[in-house]
Amino acid sequence: MNLKKAIKTIALTVVLVAASMPAASQDLLARMVPVDKKAKQLDTLALQNIKEREDMETPGAMLYENWDNATTHYKGSALPETYNIDLRGFHMPTPSRVITSNFGPRWGRQHRGLDIKVYIGDTIYAAFDGKVRIVKYEAKGYGNYVVIRHPNGLETYYAHLSKHLVRENQVVRAGQPIGLGGNTGRSTGSHLHFETRLCGVALNPCLFFDFRNQDVIGNNYIFRRSTVDSESARATVARGK
């Protein structure tokens, strides 16, 4: 007999016994903690634990149709019109407060993340709980890089690392070291290239992170396709270099 059935059996027994008791004994029993309430609390806790395990094993399952260790080019669900991104439980990817290059047009092409000043060997951390999707080296681009998918729907990219500290399909926690700062790939000096993507689309990390204050912008961010570009521009002014 499992725990839930056992508790319900006990509850039924208590009710039957109470019916045959004198009034004074029933009053005493009524003052005890209700067994049914305890059973509901246990059920809720068990469901929460199951959901947390599923979120870590298959993060972003509500948004993403596949899991691919091979490429950053995402083919799957379209970007939603609106989406609530939970920013609680975060950890800044680096304690550095210096942004050397912002999100947006740069040198005739789109810069899809933030460049943050770090030194070779500095520890880089996972921004949220999640699961490592890609650990690779790209000579003409990211150099050594890591991609992590998170239960809140975001994917975070950490590029130009000198060393990987995680492996593909590894479950990680926010604040866990995932690499060391470096100058690998297409890079002209040691720094962390940090990206935040939703369904494969790069979004300005300044929409979520405030590196100067080492914090997130709030408990959540409501993504709206109709306003994200204007919000991104304002976020760069407010939180960029």
C-alpha positions, -999 to 999 in steps of 0.1 A, spaced: 0 0 0 14 34 -10 16 64 13 -15 81 -2 -37 51 2 -24 44 37 -32 80 48 -67 78 34 -73 44 51 -62 60 84 -85 89 78 -115 67 72 -107 46 103 -106 78 124 -140 89 111 -156 56 119 -141 55 154 -151 90 161 -187 82 152 -189 56 180 -172 79 206 -189 100 232 -192 137 225 -162 146 248 -139 122 229 -151 136 196 -143 171 207 -108 160 216 -104 143 182 -117 174 164 -88 194 179 -62 171 163 -46 180 129 -69 169 101 -55 138 84 -70 148 50 -53 181 51 -20 164 57 -26 141 28 -32 170 5 -1 187 16 19 155 10 3 152 -25 12 188 -34 48 184 -22 52 151 -42 38 168 -73 61 197 -69 91 174 -66 81 155 -97 77 187 -117 111 200 -106 127 168 -117 110 169 -151 119 205 -156 155 197 -150 155 166 -172 136 183 -201 139 221 -195 117 243 -216 96 213 -228 65 236 -232 84 257 -258 109 234 -275 101 204 -297 135 188 -298 168 184 -280 199 187 -302 235 186 -291 249 193 -326 240 228 -336 230 263 -323 207 266 -354 173 260 -338 145 245 -359 113 241 -339 85 261 -323 80 296 -334 87 325 -311 55 330 -290 36 363 -291 39 366 -254 57 346 -228 64 350 -191 101 343 -183 108 335 -147 140 352 -135 140 339 -99 168 317 -87 193 334 -109 231 337 -105 252 362 -124 274 345 -149 304 366 -138 310 391 -110 324 415 -137 304 447 -140 322 459 -172 304 456 -205 327 461 -234 303 457 -263 265 459 -263 238 438 -281 229 451 -315 245 463 -348 283 462 -347 308 464 -376 282 458 -402 266 428 -385 244 419 -356 261 413 -323 238 388 -306 249 391 -271 269 412 -246 307 412 -243 317 413 -206 353 419 -195 368 388 -178 404 375 -176 417 342 -187 410 317 -160 381 336 -144 353 313 -133 321 315 -154 288 304 -138 255 290 -150 229 318 -149 199 295 -140 193 259 -132 192 239 -164 207 212 -187 238 216 -209 228 212 -245 261 220 -263 298 219 -253 319 226 -284 348 245 -300 343 268 -330 375 282 -344 360 311 -364 333 321 -340 325 312 -304 358 294 -296 352 271 -266 315 276 -257 286 262 -237 249 264 -243 224 257 -214 187 253 -217 167 264 -187 132 255 -173 122 292 -178 125 288 -216 157 307 -221 189 293 -235 221 310 -223 254 310 -243 289 314 -228 316 319 -255 354 324 -259 361 302 -228 396 289 -222 382 257 -207 349 238 -204 339 225 -170 307 207 -179 296 180 -204 267 178 -228 234 166 -212 247 174 -177 221 189 -153 235 221 -136 224 244 -109 224 282 -110 258 294 -98 276 262 -108 310 267 -126 306 258 -163 338 272 -178 368 295 -174 371 329 -191 393 330 -222 402 344 -256 394 315 -279 378 317 -314 370 350 -330 381 372 -302 406 401 -299 410 400 -261 399 380 -231 361 384 -224 329 365 -220 304 367 -249 270 361 -232 238 354 -251 202 349 -240 179 332 -266 142 322 -267 132 296 -293 165 302 -311 160 340 -313 187 361 -296 173 386 -271 192 414 -255 206 401 -221 201 436 -207 163 428 -208 170 404 -180 204 411 -164 219 443 -149 256 436 -148 265 470 -133 243 462 -102 249 424 -104 211 417 -104 182 408 -126 155 433 -135 128 416 -114 112 383 -106 101 379 -142 101 394 -176 70 394 -199 82 389 -234 60 405 -261 70 402 -298 53 436 -305 74 456 -280 106 436 -275 127 457 -299 119 490 -282 123 475 -248 157 462 -259 169 496 -269 158 512 -236 174 483 -217 208 490 -234 206 526 -225 197 518 -189 220 488 -183 246 488 -210 281 503 -208 
